[in-house]
Amino acid sequence: MQTISLWDWTNVNETGPIVSMIIKPTLSQSCPMHWIKFNPDKNQEIAMNSARRIMFMSWKHESSQFEYYSPSLQGTDSKGSEPIRFTKTVFIPKSQMAVTGTCVGDILVFDRSLIIEGIGDADQKRLIKIVTLTSKTSINQLMTIGDKYLVVGNSDGNIRFYD
């Protein structure tokens, strides 16, 4: 089991975490969560992933519990015989989107669900497309720079910039 906890280190009166959650193996599909990232535009939203699951979490100041969901990943099961593993998830600045890198060179693009679509709840992210950036190389690094560029580092040693 893993635990995620957040502290308000700027408040001298706080003695423990302001919000905490135990992540049971069933929640992470028996793979430990290995990546966590705050949304730079909305600091009460977090993305994290294991090799098999992507989760989005949020919390409110008046609550001591996380709200979380894991969007449907239908269509991402495998490419050939190798199961797809997720590497890193980042938020795209100045948007509602997030992307997750995979071990096969794809990114999964998530965007805010709209009620009229009937997929997910309002304001939850859903998978909108899968984009192949490279073939047969794992996306090992994923970050944004200058609110404009997506930077991707692959297992073949290349670093690519996308706008």
matplotlib code that plots the C-alpha trace (Angstrom):
import matplotlib.pyplot as plt

x = [0.0, 1.0, -0.2, -0.4, -0.5, -0.3, 0.8, 0.3, 3.8, 3.1, 0.6, 2.5, -0.6, -1.0, 0.4, -0.4, -1.4, -4.4, -5.5, -4.4, -5.4, -4.2, -3.8, -4.6, -3.1, -6.5, -6.8, -3.4, -4.1, -1.4, 1.3, 2.7, 2.1, 5.4, 4.7, 2.8, 2.4, 0.6, -1.5, 0.5, -2.8, -4.9, -2.8, -5.5, -5.4, -2.9, -2.3, -0.5, 0.0, 1.3, 2.3, -1.4, -3.5, -3.9, -5.6, -6.7, -7.1, -8.3, -9.2, -11.0, -9.6, -12.6, -12.3, -9.8, -10.3, -9.2, -11.7, -10.4, -11.2, -9.5, -10.7, -11.6, -8.7, -10.6, -8.5, -5.1, -4.7, -1.8, 0.1, 1.0, 1.9, 3.3, 0.9, 1.1, 2.7, 2.2, 5.3, 4.5, 1.5, 1.7, -0.8, -0.8, -0.6, -3.4, -5.8, -7.9, -5.8, -3.3, -1.1, 0.3, 3.4, 3.6, 6.3, 5.5, 6.0, 2.4, 0.8, -2.7, -4.5, -7.1, -9.5, -12.4, -15.5, -18.6, -22.0, -23.5, -21.0, -22.4, -18.9, -17.7, -18.9, -18.7, -15.2, -13.6, -10.9, -11.5, -9.4, -10.0, -7.2, -4.0, -1.1, 1.9, 5.0, 7.7, 7.5, 9.0, 10.7, 9.5, 8.7, 10.9, 10.6, 7.6, 7.4, 6.1, 8.3, 7.2, 3.4, 3.9, 6.1, 5.7, 9.1, 9.5, 12.6, 12.7, 14.6, 16.5, 18.2, 16.3, 14.6, 11.7, 9.8, 6.2, 4.0]
y = [0.0, 3.6, 6.8, 10.2, 13.1, 16.8, 19.3, 23.1, 23.8, 27.6, 27.2, 27.0, 25.7, 22.6, 19.5, 16.9, 16.5, 18.5, 15.7, 12.1, 8.9, 5.3, 3.9, 0.2, -2.2, -2.8, 1.0, 1.1, -2.3, -4.0, -1.7, 1.0, 4.6, 5.9, 9.4, 12.4, 15.9, 19.0, 21.0, 24.3, 26.2, 24.6, 23.7, 21.5, 19.0, 16.2, 13.6, 10.4, 7.1, 3.6, 1.4, 0.4, 3.2, 6.9, 8.9, 12.5, 13.7, 17.0, 18.3, 21.3, 23.3, 22.4, 18.7, 16.2, 13.7, 13.5, 13.2, 11.0, 9.2, 7.1, 7.8, 4.9, 3.8, 1.7, 1.1, 1.4, -2.3, -3.4, -2.8, -6.3, -8.7, -6.1, -4.6, -0.8, 0.7, 4.3, 6.4, 10.0, 12.3, 16.1, 18.9, 21.1, 24.7, 27.2, 24.4, 21.6, 19.0, 16.4, 13.9, 10.6, 9.0, 5.3, 2.7, 2.4, 6.0, 7.2, 9.9, 9.7, 13.0, 13.8, 16.7, 17.9, 15.9, 17.8, 16.8, 16.7, 14.0, 11.6, 10.3, 10.8, 13.4, 17.2, 18.5, 15.0, 14.4, 11.7, 10.1, 12.0, 10.6, 8.6, 10.2, 8.2, 10.4, 7.8, 4.1, 1.4, 3.8, 4.5, 8.0, 8.3, 12.1, 14.3, 18.0, 21.3, 24.4, 28.0, 27.2, 26.4, 23.4, 19.7, 18.2, 14.4, 12.4, 8.9, 5.7, 6.1, 9.2, 11.8, 14.8, 16.3, 19.5, 19.8, 22.9]
z = [0.0, -0.6, 1.1, -0.4, 2.1, 1.8, 4.5, 4.6, 5.6, 5.6, 8.5, 11.8, 13.6, 11.4, 13.1, 10.5, 6.9, 5.7, 3.4, 3.1, 1.3, 1.3, -2.2, -2.0, -4.6, -6.1, -6.8, -8.6, -10.3, -8.2, -9.6, -7.3, -8.3, -9.6, -10.8, -9.3, -10.7, -9.6, -12.0, -12.4, -13.1, -10.4, -7.4, -5.8, -8.7, -9.0, -11.7, -10.8, -12.5, -12.1, -15.1, -15.5, -14.1, -14.4, -11.6, -11.2, -7.7, -6.1, -2.7, -1.2, 1.7, 3.9, 3.3, 4.7, 1.9, -1.7, -4.5, -7.3, -10.4, -13.0, -16.6, -18.9, -20.9, -23.4, -26.5, -24.7, -23.8, -26.0, -29.1, -30.4, -27.6, -25.2, -22.7, -22.7, -19.6, -18.6, -17.8, -16.8, -16.8, -17.0, -17.3, -20.3, -19.0, -19.7, -20.7, -19.2, -20.8, -19.5, -21.4, -20.3, -21.9, -22.7, -23.1, -26.8, -27.8, -27.6, -25.6, -24.3, -24.4, -21.7, -21.7, -19.6, -20.1, -21.1, -19.8, -23.3, -24.3, -21.6, -20.8, -17.3, -14.9, -15.5, -15.0, -15.1, -17.7, -20.3, -23.0, -26.2, -28.4, -28.6, -30.5, -31.7, -31.2, -31.8, -32.7, -30.4, -28.0, -24.5, -23.4, -20.3, -19.7, -20.2, -19.2, -20.4, -20.8, -21.1, -21.1, -24.8, -25.5, -24.6, -24.1, -24.6, -23.8, -25.3, -24.5, -27.8, -26.3, -28.4, -26.9, -28.9, -28.6, -29.6, -29.7]

ax = plt.figure().add_subplot(projection="3d")
ax.plot(x, y, z, "-o")
ax.set_aspect("equal")
plt.show()
